[in-house]
Amino acid sequence: MSSSSNFREAIRKSQGQAIVGPNVIANALPFVGGGLVLTAVGSYAGLNVLSSNPGIFMPTFWVALIAEIALFFVARSVAEKGNNAVALPLLATYSLLTGYTLSGILFVALGTAGVGITGIGAAALACGVTFVAARPIGSNLSEEDGFALSKTIGMGIIALVVALVGQLLFGFFGGQIPQFLDIAISGLGVLLFVGAAVVDFFLLPRTYKDEQYLPAAMSMYLTYVNLFIFILRLLIAITRD
């Protein structure tokens, strides 16, 4: 849900603007990488908890998730005001908490025949390939095509959030979503966040100035974390008995 909010806000801010931050993505990349490293650390911690003391994982998961959502809005607000000294530790904490909440799906992937550590590695590699492919495409989109794609992806992410909430409620009441529908939702998520990766290279230089690299980094970080999650979901759904 936070990724949908972030995406719509970026579209709103960039409407009618020419490029205002030609170097903002280059400035943001070290912080995207740092955030992903911290996410891996948080995931490792979560996996250790699941292995050594699984009874406390779910209570700590919900605490981490609530704190993560709150930190997203606080950190984004602080970063967009240019207070990088305060925003950076908030974003670091946010990345650690995201990793902790990701450990659940990683645990499932590791325990799923046909996915395992190979599937996790493949999902991470696919995110890297997406970044390499998205950069020249997004950077060279025309204004008309760029904003049209941005709006399409934004609406698609909202629809995806609605589908995920429906899936969550269905599971909460004891139902199990059919495999084909799980595959469809996961595949849609992959397509949308591949599109979001392309759109980032179009939108972010029109949304943020060069010195506003932290909110830009946050946007890119969310894109690749969500892409990784949906690739894993898709692999798990395909191999599910």
C-alpha positions as CSV (number, residue, x, y, z in Angstrom):
1,M,0.0,0.0,0.0
2,S,2.9,2.4,0.7
3,S,4.3,1.7,-2.7
4,S,1.0,2.7,-4.3
5,S,1.0,6.0,-2.3
6,N,4.6,6.7,-3.2
7,F,3.9,6.1,-6.9
8,R,0.8,8.3,-7.2
9,E,2.6,11.1,-5.3
10,A,5.5,11.0,-7.7
11,I,3.2,11.2,-10.7
12,R,1.3,14.2,-9.2
13,K,4.5,16.1,-8.5
14,S,6.0,15.5,-12.0
15,Q,3.0,16.6,-14.0
16,G,4.0,19.3,-16.4
17,Q,7.6,19.5,-15.3
18,A,10.7,19.2,-17.4
19,I,13.8,17.4,-16.0
20,V,14.7,19.1,-12.7
21,G,17.2,16.6,-11.4
22,P,19.3,15.1,-14.2
23,N,21.7,13.5,-11.8
24,V,19.3,12.5,-9.0
25,I,19.2,8.8,-10.0
26,A,23.0,8.6,-10.0
27,N,23.1,10.3,-6.6
28,A,20.4,7.9,-5.3
29,L,21.9,4.6,-6.4
30,P,24.5,4.2,-3.5
31,F,21.6,4.6,-1.0
32,V,19.4,2.2,-2.9
33,G,22.3,-0.3,-2.7
34,G,22.9,0.4,1.0
35,G,19.2,-0.1,1.7
36,L,19.1,-3.4,-0.1
37,V,22.1,-4.6,1.9
38,L,20.4,-3.6,5.2
39,T,17.3,-5.4,3.9
40,A,19.4,-8.6,3.5
41,V,20.7,-8.2,7.1
42,G,17.1,-7.8,8.4
43,S,16.0,-10.9,6.4
44,Y,18.9,-12.9,7.9
45,A,17.8,-11.9,11.4
46,G,14.2,-12.8,10.7
47,L,15.3,-16.2,9.3
48,N,17.3,-16.8,12.4
49,V,14.3,-16.1,14.6
50,L,12.2,-18.4,12.5
51,S,14.7,-21.2,12.9
52,S,15.6,-20.8,16.5
53,N,12.4,-19.4,18.1
54,P,9.5,-19.6,15.7
55,G,6.9,-18.9,18.4
56,I,7.9,-15.3,18.7
57,F,8.2,-14.6,15.0
58,M,4.6,-13.7,14.2
59,P,4.2,-11.2,17.1
60,T,7.5,-9.5,16.2
61,F,6.5,-9.6,12.5
62,W,3.3,-7.6,13.1
63,V,5.2,-5.1,15.3
64,A,7.9,-4.7,12.6
65,L,5.2,-4.4,9.9
66,I,3.3,-1.6,11.7
67,A,6.6,0.2,12.5
68,E,7.7,-0.2,8.9
69,I,4.5,1.4,7.5
70,A,4.7,4.3,10.0
71,L,8.4,4.8,9.2
72,F,7.7,4.9,5.5
73,F,5.5,8.0,5.8
74,V,7.7,9.7,8.4
75,A,11.0,9.0,6.5
76,R,9.6,10.1,3.2
77,S,8.3,13.4,4.7
78,V,11.6,14.1,6.3
79,A,13.6,13.2,3.2
80,E,11.5,15.4,0.9
81,K,12.1,18.4,3.2
82,G,15.8,17.9,2.6
83,N,16.7,16.9,6.2
84,N,19.1,14.1,5.1
85,A,20.8,13.9,8.5
86,V,17.5,12.8,10.1
87,A,16.1,10.9,7.1
88,L,19.1,8.6,6.6
89,P,18.9,6.7,9.9
90,L,15.1,6.5,9.5
91,L,15.5,5.0,6.1
92,A,18.2,2.6,7.4
93,T,15.8,1.4,10.1
94,Y,13.0,1.1,7.6
95,S,15.2,-1.1,5.4
96,L,16.1,-3.4,8.3
97,L,12.4,-3.7,9.2
98,T,11.5,-4.4,5.6
99,G,14.1,-7.2,5.6
100,Y,12.6,-8.7,8.8
101,T,9.1,-8.8,7.3
102,L,10.5,-10.3,4.1
103,S,12.0,-13.2,6.0
104,G,8.6,-14.9,6.1
105,I,8.3,-15.3,2.3
106,L,12.0,-16.2,2.1
107,F,11.4,-19.0,4.7
108,V,8.5,-20.3,2.5
109,A,10.7,-20.1,-0.6
110,L,13.6,-22.0,1.0
111,G,11.1,-24.7,2.1
112,T,9.5,-25.0,-1.3
113,A,10.7,-27.7,-3.7
114,G,11.8,-26.1,-7.0
115,V,12.4,-22.7,-5.5
116,G,14.9,-22.8,-2.6
117,I,18.1,-20.7,-2.5
118,T,18.3,-21.0,-6.3
119,G,15.0,-19.4,-6.8
120,I,15.9,-16.6,-4.4
121,G,19.1,-16.0,-6.3
122,A,17.2,-16.0,-9.6
123,A,14.7,-13.5,-8.3
124,A,17.5,-11.2,-7.2
125,L,19.3,-11.6,-10.5
126,A,16.0,-10.8,-12.4
127,C,15.8,-7.5,-10.4
128,G,19.3,-6.6,-11.5
129,V,18.6,-7.5,-15.2
130,T,15.4,-5.3,-14.9
131,F,17.4,-2.4,-13.7
132,V,19.9,-2.7,-16.5
133,A,17.1,-3.0,-19.1
134,A,14.8,-0.3,-17.6
135,R,17.4,2.4,-17.5
136,P,17.8,3.2,-21.2
137,I,14.1,2.6,-21.9
138,G,12.8,4.9,-19.2
139,S,15.4,7.6,-19.8
140,N,14.4,7.8,-23.5
141,L,10.6,7.8,-23.2
142,S,8.9,10.8,-24.7
143,E,6.8,13.0,-22.4
144,E,3.5,11.7,-23.9
145,D,4.6,8.0,-23.6
146,G,6.2,8.5,-20.2
147,F,3.2,10.0,-18.5
148,A,0.8,7.6,-20.2
149,L,2.9,4.6,-19.0
150,S,3.1,6.2,-15.5
151,K,-0.6,6.6,-15.2
152,T,-1.2,3.0,-16.5
153,I,1.3,1.5,-14.0
154,G,-0.2,3.7,-11.2
155,M,-3.7,2.4,-11.8
156,G,-2.4,-1.1,-12.1
157,I,-0.7,-1.0,-8.7
158,I,-3.9,0.3,-7.1
159,A,-5.8,-2.6,-8.6
160,L,-3.1,-5.0,-7.4
161,V,-3.4,-3.6,-3.9
162,V,-7.1,-4.2,-4.0
163,A,-6.6,-7.8,-5.2
164,L,-4.0,-8.4,-2.4
165,V,-6.4,-7.1,0.3
166,G,-9.1,-9.4,-1.1
167,Q,-6.7,-12.3,-1.0
168,L,-5.7,-11.5,2.6
169,L,-9.3,-11.3,3.7
170,F,-10.2,-14.5,2.0
171,G,-7.3,-16.3,3.7
172,F,-8.2,-14.7,7.0
173,F,-11.6,-16.4,6.9
174,G,-10.1,-19.8,6.2
175,G,-10.3,-19.9,2.4
176,Q,-7.5,-20.9,0.1
177,I,-7.1,-19.0,-3.1
178,P,-7.0,-21.2,-6.3
179,Q,-3.5,-21.7,-7.7
180,F,-4.3,-20.2,-11.0
181,L,-5.5,-17.0,-9.3
182,D,-2.4,-16.8,-7.1
183,I,-0.3,-17.2,-10.3
184,A,-2.3,-14.5,-12.0
185,I,-1.9,-12.0,-9.1
186,S,1.8,-12.7,-8.8
187,G,2.4,-12.5,-12.5
188,L,0.5,-9.2,-12.6
189,G,2.7,-7.9,-9.8
190,V,5.9,-8.8,-11.7
191,L,4.7,-7.0,-14.8
192,L,3.6,-3.9,-12.9
193,F,6.9,-3.5,-11.0
194,V,8.9,-4.2,-14.1
195,G,6.9,-1.3,-15.6
196,A,7.5,0.8,-12.4
197,A,11.2,0.2,-12.8
198,V,11.0,1.7,-16.3
199,V,8.8,4.6,-15.1
200,D,11.3,5.4,-12.3
201,F,13.9,6.5,-14.8
202,F,11.3,8.8,-16.5
203,L,9.6,10.2,-13.4
204,L,12.3,10.7,-10.8
205,P,14.4,13.2,-12.7
206,R,11.1,15.2,-13.2
207,T,10.1,14.9,-9.6
208,Y,13.2,15.5,-7.5
209,K,16.2,17.8,-7.7
210,D,19.7,16.4,-7.6
211,E,20.0,17.1,-3.9
212,Q,16.7,15.2,-3.2
213,Y,18.4,11.9,-3.7
214,L,17.0,10.2,-0.6
215,P,13.3,10.3,-1.6
216,A,14.3,9.2,-5.1
217,A,16.3,6.3,-3.6
218,M,13.3,5.3,-1.5
219,S,11.1,5.2,-4.6
220,M,13.6,2.9,-6.4
221,Y,14.1,0.8,-3.4
222,L,10.4,0.1,-3.1
223,T,10.2,-0.8,-6.8
224,Y,12.9,-3.5,-6.6
225,V,11.8,-4.9,-3.2
226,N,8.3,-5.3,-4.5
227,L,9.6,-6.8,-7.8
228,F,11.6,-9.3,-5.8
229,I,8.6,-10.2,-3.7
230,F,6.3,-10.8,-6.6
231,I,8.9,-12.9,-8.5
232,L,9.3,-15.1,-5.5
233,R,5.5,-15.3,-5.1
234,L,5.2,-16.3,-8.7
235,L,7.9,-19.0,-8.3
236,I,6.2,-20.4,-5.2
237,A,2.7,-20.3,-6.8
238,I,3.9,-22.2,-9.9
239,T,5.6,-24.9,-7.8
240,R,2.8,-25.2,-5.3
241,D,1.2,-28.7,-5.1
